[in-house]
Amino acid sequence: MAINVTPIAGLDPAINEVRLRTAELVNTEILPNEDVLWRTRRGEERSQDERDVNRRRSLEMRESVKAKVFEAGLWAPHLPREYGGAGLDFLSLAYMYEILAYAVGASSLFGIAAPNSGNATILVKYGTEEQKRRWLLPLTAGEIESGFSMTEPENAGSDPRSIRTEAVRDGDHWVINGHKWFTSNGVDANFFIVMCRTNDPTGEFGPLGQMTQIIVPSDTAGVNIVRGIGIFGRERSDHCEILYENVRVPVANTLGRVGQGHEAAQERLGAGRVFHCMNAVGQMWRAFDLMVERARTRQVHGGLLRDQQFIQGFIAESYLDLQSARLMTINAAQKVAGGDADVRTAISAIKVFVPAAFHRVVDRAIQVWGGAGVSNDLPLSQMYQAARVLRLADGPDEVHKILIAKNVLRRFDDGVGWNFGS
Ligand SMILES: Cc1cc2nc3c(=O)[nH]c(=O)nc-3n(C[C@H](O)[C@H](O)[C@H](O)COP(=O)(O)OP(=O)(O)OC[C@H]3O[C@@H](n4cnc5c(N)ncnc54)[C@H](O)[C@@H]3O)c2cc1C
């Protein structure tokens, strides 16, 4: 299987070039090697020795692909060159992400896996020179890992004002106490960016100005990982529940200014949502290709699946989902790139529509593949879970729908209304 990418007429030639360069890597280095790269998922190993050998082979293969990505000038494309990235602009990134997402898991091979990529972006914008040297450069080089610790079990993640984890000044240190969960990558992280409630004496950052992001090295005394929360029936994951108990870190670890935490988080999530959606489009594209391939070749009841109208309905409906999700996301990316005033409405719209469309397409692809569809031999079951999570993470559907409706109503209240071009 290969991703079929040709230049898009009228698109900036530099973006087309990035698209083709990415597709070349995906087609030559990743797709043909998927079995080795992600070997442990197939469950064929009969012994621990076999598992160890395969794990070593996959790690070596991953390092070799990363080196090729680096040579091709596409490593950490979201970061400026001075910090080890490829320095691509927003629109190039959006077009690139859909292509590399075709190969499930490729984001880690391009240095853009969450939450490291979002943390790096925030460090570039808000970090001091010392923070960049200590955390950003090794993070970009892939030498260390990180987590973003915002959501709490006792308070609604959909309502950032409810966060209770507290940081209190004690001389030139912060003392942090709180309870977080779903901190992704928590098992491997060398540091966390922790969203804390602080006292903002200036009131400069408004009603949400009680939030501050603080960098906490994971080996600091009092950082207690309770568990990797089991999800989707798996015993454990790297989405961690963490207790921060009298954790002392220097005030120099404050990321941005005191009270700026909410603003920084919004910035991270805003652009991040476009990338999540382009990523979903790429995966949908793969699921679509897999579905069509199976429909063209699978014999049932003396004929091919492709000739059954139920299956033709799946193909047509998936085509509509894929095209609409893709065009909406590109439209939102163009609005972000162009600094459009209504960009938040566009971002919320894709954050609702795309994960649901992704979910539907993968669901149909699984159906067409029958039992194989839910096996680990295909990437579909992994995609299915990713699509479901995406309807919650970075703001559940309901919160985004409320925002869309409020923005639309405000435009009408202001006498502007909505126009057909936007
Ligand atoms: C796999 C995974 C990875 C994650 N990774 C991270 C991470 O790295 N770091 C991190 O900090 N967090 C992470 N999260 C947490 C995620 O961001 C939160 O789960 C999400 O923000 C929702 O918060 P909550 O779970 O507290 O749900 P709640 O806020 O309790 O909301 C529950 C439900 O209530 C409904 N709801 C909420 N508000 C409204 C409303 N106004 N009107 C109507 N209905 C409403 C929605 O249906 C929502 O799903 C992750 C979550 C998952 C599942």
The ligand as an SDF file (V2000), in Angstrom:
LIG
                    3D

 53 58  0  0  0  0  0  0  0  0999 V2000
   -6.4700    9.3290   25.9710 C   0  0  0  0  0  0  0  0  0  0  0  0
   -6.5420   10.6770   26.6200 C   0  0  0  0  0  0  0  0  0  0  0  0
   -5.3890   11.4550   26.7010 C   0  0  0  0  0  0  0  0  0  0  0  0
   -5.4270   12.6880   27.3670 C   0  0  0  0  0  0  0  0  0  0  0  0
   -4.2580   13.4000   27.4880 N   0  0  0  0  0  0  0  0  0  0  0  0
   -4.2300   14.4880   28.2950 C   0  0  0  0  0  0  0  0  0  0  0  0
   -3.0020   15.1540   28.6150 C   0  0  0  0  0  0  0  0  0  0  0  0
   -1.9190   14.7850   28.1190 O   0  0  0  0  0  0  0  0  0  0  0  0
   -3.0160   16.1690   29.4900 N   0  0  0  0  0  0  0  0  0  0  0  0
   -4.1670   16.6260   30.0690 C   0  0  0  0  0  0  0  0  0  0  0  0
   -4.1080   17.5630   30.8650 O   0  0  0  0  0  0  0  0  0  0  0  0
   -5.3650   16.0340   29.7780 N   0  0  0  0  0  0  0  0  0  0  0  0
   -5.4190   14.9790   28.9210 C   0  0  0  0  0  0  0  0  0  0  0  0
   -6.6200   14.3430   28.6510 N   0  0  0  0  0  0  0  0  0  0  0  0
   -7.8390   14.8150   29.2970 C   0  0  0  0  0  0  0  0  0  0  0  0
   -8.8420   15.4580   28.3630 C   0  0  0  0  0  0  0  0  0  0  0  0
   -8.3420   16.6770   27.8750 O   0  0  0  0  0  0  0  0  0  0  0  0
  -10.1400   15.6060   29.1790 C   0  0  0  0  0  0  0  0  0  0  0  0
  -10.6460   14.2910   29.3610 O   0  0  0  0  0  0  0  0  0  0  0  0
  -11.1490   16.4840   28.4900 C   0  0  0  0  0  0  0  0  0  0  0  0
  -10.7220   17.8290   28.5110 O   0  0  0  0  0  0  0  0  0  0  0  0
  -12.5190   16.4120   29.2060 C   0  0  0  0  0  0  0  0  0  0  0  0
  -12.3920   16.6760   30.5820 O   0  0  0  0  0  0  0  0  0  0  0  0
  -13.0060   15.6460   31.6520 P   0  0  0  0  0  0  0  0  0  0  0  0
  -12.5360   14.2890   31.3150 O   0  0  0  0  0  0  0  0  0  0  0  0
  -12.7300   16.1720   33.0070 O   0  0  0  0  0  0  0  0  0  0  0  0
  -14.5610   15.6640   31.3660 O   0  0  0  0  0  0  0  0  0  0  0  0
  -15.6500   16.6850   31.9630 P   0  0  0  0  0  0  0  0  0  0  0  0
  -15.1330   18.0820   31.8880 O   0  0  0  0  0  0  0  0  0  0  0  0
  -16.0820   16.1780   33.2840 O   0  0  0  0  0  0  0  0  0  0  0  0
  -16.7940   16.5270   30.9110 O   0  0  0  0  0  0  0  0  0  0  0  0
  -17.5350   15.3110   30.8010 C   0  0  0  0  0  0  0  0  0  0  0  0
  -18.5770   15.4470   29.7310 C   0  0  0  0  0  0  0  0  0  0  0  0
  -19.5030   16.4510   30.0950 O   0  0  0  0  0  0  0  0  0  0  0  0
  -20.0590   17.0160   28.9260 C   0  0  0  0  0  0  0  0  0  0  0  0
  -19.9580   18.4900   29.0430 N   0  0  0  0  0  0  0  0  0  0  0  0
  -18.9450   19.2280   29.4980 C   0  0  0  0  0  0  0  0  0  0  0  0
  -19.2580   20.5390   29.4690 N   0  0  0  0  0  0  0  0  0  0  0  0
  -20.5220   20.6210   28.9950 C   0  0  0  0  0  0  0  0  0  0  0  0
  -21.4290   21.6840   28.7370 C   0  0  0  0  0  0  0  0  0  0  0  0
  -21.0740   22.9540   28.9530 N   0  0  0  0  0  0  0  0  0  0  0  0
  -22.6510   21.3820   28.2420 N   0  0  0  0  0  0  0  0  0  0  0  0
  -23.0180   20.1030   27.9960 C   0  0  0  0  0  0  0  0  0  0  0  0
  -22.2080   19.0520   28.2330 N   0  0  0  0  0  0  0  0  0  0  0  0
  -20.9690   19.2970   28.7100 C   0  0  0  0  0  0  0  0  0  0  0  0
  -19.2600   16.5020   27.7310 C   0  0  0  0  0  0  0  0  0  0  0  0
  -20.0030   15.4830   27.0790 O   0  0  0  0  0  0  0  0  0  0  0  0
  -18.0280   15.9010   28.3820 C   0  0  0  0  0  0  0  0  0  0  0  0
  -17.4930   14.8250   27.6350 O   0  0  0  0  0  0  0  0  0  0  0  0
   -6.6310   13.1520   27.9300 C   0  0  0  0  0  0  0  0  0  0  0  0
   -7.7990   12.3810   27.8110 C   0  0  0  0  0  0  0  0  0  0  0  0
   -7.7590   11.1680   27.1750 C   0  0  0  0  0  0  0  0  0  0  0  0
   -9.0190   10.3620   27.1050 C   0  0  0  0  0  0  0  0  0  0  0  0
  1  2  1  0
  2  3  1  0
  2 52  2  0
  3  4  2  0
  4  5  1  0
  4 50  1  0
  5  6  2  0
  6  7  1  0
  6 13  1  0
  7  8  2  0
  7  9  1  0
  9 10  1  0
 10 11  2  0
 10 12  1  0
 12 13  2  0
 13 14  1  0
 14 15  1  0
 14 50  1  0
 15 16  1  0
 16 17  1  0
 16 18  1  0
 18 19  1  0
 18 20  1  0
 20 21  1  0
 20 22  1  0
 22 23  1  0
 23 24  1  0
 24 25  2  0
 24 26  1  0
 24 27  1  0
 27 28  1  0
 28 29  2  0
 28 30  1  0
 28 31  1  0
 31 32  1  0
 32 33  1  0
 33 34  1  0
 33 48  1  0
 34 35  1  0
 35 36  1  0
 35 46  1  0
 36 37  1  0
 36 45  1  0
 37 38  2  0
 38 39  1  0
 39 40  1  0
 39 45  2  0
 40 41  1  0
 40 42  2  0
 42 43  1  0
 43 44  2  0
 44 45  1  0
 46 47  1  0
 46 48  1  0
 48 49  1  0
 50 51  2  0
 51 52  1  0
 52 53  1  0
M  END
$$$$
